[in-house]
Amino acid sequence: MHAKPSSNTRRPSSSTKGGGILRQPMSVWATAFAAVVAFMGIGLVDPILPAIAANLRATPSQVSLLFTSYFLITAVAMLITGWVSSRIGGKRTLMIGLTLVVVFAALAGTSGTVGQLVGFRAGWGLGNALFVATALAVIVGAASGGAEKAIVLYEAALGLGISLGPLAGALLGDMNWRFPFFGTAVLMAVGFLLISTLLKAPPKPAEKTRLSAPIRALGHGGLSTTAFTALFYNYAFFTILAFTPFVLGMSAHGIGLVFFGWGVMVALASVFGAPALQRRIGTVRVMYLGLALLVLFQLGLAFLGHDGIVACTILSGIPIGLNNTAFTEAAMEVSDNPRPVASAGYNFVRWMGGALAPYFATKLAEEVNPHLPYVVGAACCAVAIGVLVVRRRHLAPLERVDIDHAFQDEPLPAQA
């Protein structure tokens, strides 16, 4: 258990916490490096989606199942991560997850049909779930400077991985669409070696996590509100990530550069924008702001021309970065559940949005209208805002700041 802030409690400024965010043990950097590579796997296939469709004679909706299988297995596997890590320890769980990613990423590169590729991505998703959920808990436990800085560091790894993934996918995929999968396997193998040598095994929890704990945790009003809001938000997020490569009509390099720019926006907003705004206006208001901006960019993607689509894709990284940090911190802070349990329950629900969006977005475009996926994405953001409004009382612990409280950070004027 950890104390939860009241609605008028200030989050301490970075100067009040021990050490800067960059002053971390080598074990934290090793875990963060592996996390970067793990998150690279999300956007890695973006630039090569058209090439995969062409080479394996598949439709966009069939290729989109690469995301669906990956995130569906990731979501379900989140329910067992705490149960596993509380029995064999965080380090072993990380290493098992990394091993699975290495094996299935390499196998994905050998695929002869889109069905094989979808199946190997599912195995990849299982490894990713074991690694990602445990990595957050390990970083929070081992990082210096407190939980807030650890979460920002984790989100920095997410942003960096998401931005580098499309770039690596474009550079390697331009030679052969199989090479990005082999490249990921090699990088994850390096992460495995770093963690095996640099990470000291954290102590096992005093109590073993029950298999039902993540579902039970969702009984908390604040956590369920955060999770189901994130479900609709993630639908919009992954509509952009999985469907837009087919809309851009560009080469692998072009798609990679667009999504590299998008990923840079995600990283900057996650690491710098979100913490500053959270201190100023509070976590819940950052969620409102991020969702409202995402509505605008989704509508821009639906109705603007090619240059507008490129601009809206890149700029949509800003609200996505804001929301990634705000939602992750909300899930960690809003309930009195242990962080690994809260994270597992939250991620189980929110990754369902990532599983549903790629297939339904491409199917809507194929059978109805190419503008409709983004209109549905905008509607999902509007629903997310509605969930926040209707259930706002459950998020009272996150209401850190009113505008008039912000001045409490300012030094008092000198006495005459």
Backbone hydrogen bonds, N-H to C=O, Kabsch-Sander energy under -0.5 kcal/mol:
donor,donor_aa,acceptor,acceptor_aa,energy
9,T,6,S,-1.7
16,T,13,S,-1.8
17,K,14,S,-1.1
23,R,20,G,-1.1
24,Q,22,L,-1.5
28,V,25,P,-0.8
29,W,25,P,-1.6
30,A,26,M,-2.5
31,T,27,S,-2.1
32,A,28,V,-2.7
33,F,29,W,-2.6
34,A,30,A,-2.0
35,A,31,T,-2.1
36,V,32,A,-2.4
37,V,33,F,-2.0
38,A,34,A,-2.4
39,F,35,A,-2.6
40,M,36,V,-1.7
41,G,37,V,-1.1
41,G,38,A,-0.5
42,I,39,F,-1.3
43,G,39,F,-0.9
44,L,40,M,-1.4
46,D,43,G,-1.2
48,I,45,V,-0.5
49,L,45,V,-0.7
49,L,46,D,-1.2
52,I,48,I,-3.0
53,A,49,L,-2.5
54,A,50,P,-2.3
55,N,51,A,-2.9
56,L,52,I,-2.5
57,R,54,A,-0.5
58,A,53,A,-2.4
63,V,59,T,-2.4
64,S,60,P,-2.3
65,L,61,S,-0.5
65,L,62,Q,-1.0
66,L,63,V,-2.2
67,F,64,S,-1.4
68,T,64,S,-1.7
69,S,65,L,-2.8
70,Y,66,L,-1.0
71,F,67,F,-2.9
72,L,68,T,-2.5
73,I,69,S,-2.0
74,T,70,Y,-1.9
75,A,71,F,-2.7
76,V,72,L,-2.3
77,A,73,I,-2.8
78,M,74,T,-1.3
79,L,76,V,-1.5
80,I,77,A,-1.7
81,T,77,A,-0.8
82,G,78,M,-0.6
84,V,80,I,-2.5
85,S,81,T,-3.0
86,S,82,G,-2.2
87,R,84,V,-1.4
88,I,84,V,-2.3
89,G,85,S,-1.8
93,T,89,G,-1.8
94,L,90,G,-2.5
95,M,91,K,-2.3
96,I,92,R,-2.4
97,G,93,T,-2.5
98,L,94,L,-2.6
99,T,95,M,-2.3
100,L,96,I,-2.3
101,V,97,G,-2.1
102,V,98,L,-2.7
103,V,99,T,-2.5
104,F,100,L,-2.8
105,A,101,V,-2.7
106,A,102,V,-1.9
107,L,103,V,-2.2
108,A,104,F,-2.2
109,G,105,A,-1.3
110,T,107,L,-1.5
111,S,108,A,-1.4
117,L,113,T,-1.9
118,V,114,V,-2.5
119,G,115,G,-2.2
120,F,116,Q,-2.6
121,R,117,L,-2.1
122,A,118,V,-1.4
123,G,119,G,-1.7
124,W,120,F,-2.1
125,G,121,R,-2.2
126,L,122,A,-1.7
127,G,123,G,-1.9
128,N,124,W,-2.6
129,A,125,G,-2.3
130,L,126,L,-2.0
131,F,127,G,-2.2
132,V,128,N,-3.3
133,A,129,A,-1.8
134,T,130,L,-0.9
135,A,131,F,-2.9
136,L,132,V,-1.8
137,A,133,A,-1.2
138,V,134,T,-2.6
139,I,135,A,-3.0
140,V,136,L,-2.6
141,G,137,A,-2.1
142,A,138,V,-2.3
143,A,139,I,-2.4
150,A,146,G,-1.8
151,I,147,A,-2.5
152,V,148,E,-2.1
153,L,149,K,-2.5
154,Y,150,A,-2.3
155,E,151,I,-2.7
156,A,152,V,-2.2
157,A,153,L,-2.1
158,L,154,Y,-2.1
159,G,155,E,-3.0
160,L,156,A,-2.8
161,G,157,A,-2.6
162,I,158,L,-2.8
163,S,159,G,-2.0
164,L,160,L,-2.6
165,G,161,G,-2.2
167,L,163,S,-0.8
168,A,164,L,-3.1
169,G,165,G,-2.8
170,A,166,P,-2.3
171,L,167,L,-2.5
172,L,168,A,-2.6
173,G,169,G,-2.1
174,D,170,A,-1.6
175,M,172,L,-1.0
176,N,172,L,-1.9
179,F,176,N,-1.5
181,F,178,R,-0.8
182,F,178,R,-1.4
183,G,179,F,-2.8
184,T,180,P,-2.1
185,A,181,F,-1.8
186,V,182,F,-2.0
187,L,183,G,-2.3
188,M,184,T,-2.6
189,A,185,A,-1.7
190,V,186,V,-1.7
191,G,187,L,-2.2
192,F,188,M,-2.3
193,L,189,A,-1.9
194,L,190,V,-2.4
195,I,191,G,-2.6
196,S,192,F,-2.5
197,T,193,L,-1.5
198,L,194,L,-2.8
199,L,195,I,-1.6
200,K,198,L,-0.7
213,A,210,R,-1.6
216,R,212,S,-2.6
217,A,213,A,-2.6
218,L,214,P,-1.1
219,G,216,R,-2.0
220,H,217,A,-2.0
224,S,220,H,-2.6
225,T,221,G,-2.1
226,T,222,G,-2.2
227,A,223,L,-2.7
228,F,224,S,-2.6
229,T,225,T,-2.0
230,A,226,T,-2.1
231,L,227,A,-1.6
232,F,228,F,-1.4
233,Y,229,T,-2.1
234,N,230,A,-3.0
235,Y,231,L,-1.4
236,A,232,F,-1.6
237,F,233,Y,-2.5
238,F,234,N,-2.8
239,T,235,Y,-1.2
240,I,236,A,-1.6
241,L,237,F,-1.8
242,A,238,F,-2.1
243,F,239,T,-1.8
244,T,239,T,-0.7
244,T,240,I,-1.1
246,F,243,F,-1.4
247,V,243,F,-0.7
247,V,244,T,-1.1
248,L,244,T,-2.2
249,G,245,P,-0.7
255,I,251,S,-2.8
256,G,252,A,-2.6
257,L,253,H,-2.5
258,V,254,G,-2.3
259,F,255,I,-2.5
260,F,256,G,-1.7
261,G,257,L,-2.4
262,W,258,V,-2.1
263,G,259,F,-2.4
264,V,260,F,-2.3
265,M,261,G,-1.9
266,V,262,W,-2.1
267,A,263,G,-2.6
268,L,264,V,-2.7
269,A,265,M,-2.5
270,S,266,V,-2.3
271,V,267,A,-2.5
272,F,268,L,-2.4
273,G,268,L,-1.7
274,A,269,A,-3.3
276,A,272,F,-1.4
277,L,273,G,-2.4
278,Q,274,A,-2.9
279,R,275,P,-2.0
280,R,276,A,-1.4
281,I,277,L,-3.6
282,G,277,L,-0.8
282,G,278,Q,-1.1
283,T,398,L,-0.8
286,V,282,G,-1.6
287,M,283,T,-1.8
288,Y,284,V,-2.1
289,L,285,R,-2.6
290,G,286,V,-2.9
291,L,287,M,-2.6
292,A,288,Y,-2.5
293,L,289,L,-2.4
294,L,290,G,-1.9
295,V,291,L,-1.7
296,L,292,A,-1.6
297,F,293,L,-2.2
298,Q,294,L,-2.3
299,L,295,V,-2.2
300,G,296,L,-2.0
301,L,297,F,-2.3
302,A,298,Q,-1.7
303,F,299,L,-1.8
304,L,300,G,-2.3
309,I,305,G,-2.3
310,V,306,H,-2.2
311,A,307,D,-2.4
312,C,308,G,-2.9
313,T,309,I,-2.3
314,I,310,V,-2.2
315,L,311,A,-2.7
316,S,312,C,-1.8
317,G,314,I,-1.5
318,I,315,L,-1.9
320,I,316,S,-1.7
321,G,317,G,-2.4
322,L,318,I,-2.3
323,N,319,P,-2.6
324,N,320,I,-2.5
325,T,321,G,-1.8
326,A,322,L,-2.4
327,F,323,N,-3.2
328,T,324,N,-1.8
329,E,325,T,-2.5
330,A,326,A,-2.3
331,A,327,F,-2.5
332,M,328,T,-1.7
333,E,329,E,-1.9
334,V,330,A,-2.6
342,A,338,P,-2.7
343,S,339,R,-2.9
344,A,340,P,-2.0
345,G,341,V,-2.4
346,Y,342,A,-2.5
347,N,343,S,-2.8
348,F,344,A,-2.1
349,V,345,G,-1.5
350,R,346,Y,-2.6
351,W,347,N,-2.3
352,M,349,V,-0.9
353,G,349,V,-0.5
353,G,350,R,-1.2
354,G,350,R,-0.8
355,A,351,W,-1.6
356,L,352,M,-2.3
357,A,353,G,-2.2
359,Y,355,A,-0.6
360,F,356,L,-2.1
361,A,357,A,-2.9
362,T,358,P,-1.8
363,K,359,Y,-2.3
364,L,360,F,-2.5
365,A,361,A,-1.9
366,E,362,T,-2.2
367,E,363,K,-2.3
368,V,364,L,-2.4
369,N,364,L,-1.5
372,L,369,N,-0.9
374,Y,371,H,-0.8
375,V,371,H,-1.4
376,V,372,L,-2.7
377,G,373,P,-1.9
378,A,374,Y,-2.5
379,A,375,V,-2.3
380,C,376,V,-2.3
381,C,377,G,-1.8
382,A,378,A,-2.0
383,V,379,A,-2.4
384,A,380,C,-2.3
385,I,381,C,-2.2
386,G,382,A,-2.1
387,V,383,V,-2.4
388,L,384,A,-2.1
389,V,385,I,-2.3
390,V,386,G,-2.8
391,R,387,V,-2.2
392,R,389,V,-1.1
394,H,391,R,-1.5
395,L,392,R,-1.5
396,A,393,R,-1.1
398,L,395,L,-2.0
399,E,396,A,-1.6
400,R,398,L,-2.3
405,H,402,D,-1.1
406,A,402,D,-1.0
406,A,403,I,-0.8
408,Q,405,H,-2.3
409,D,406,A,-1.5
410,E,407,F,-1.3
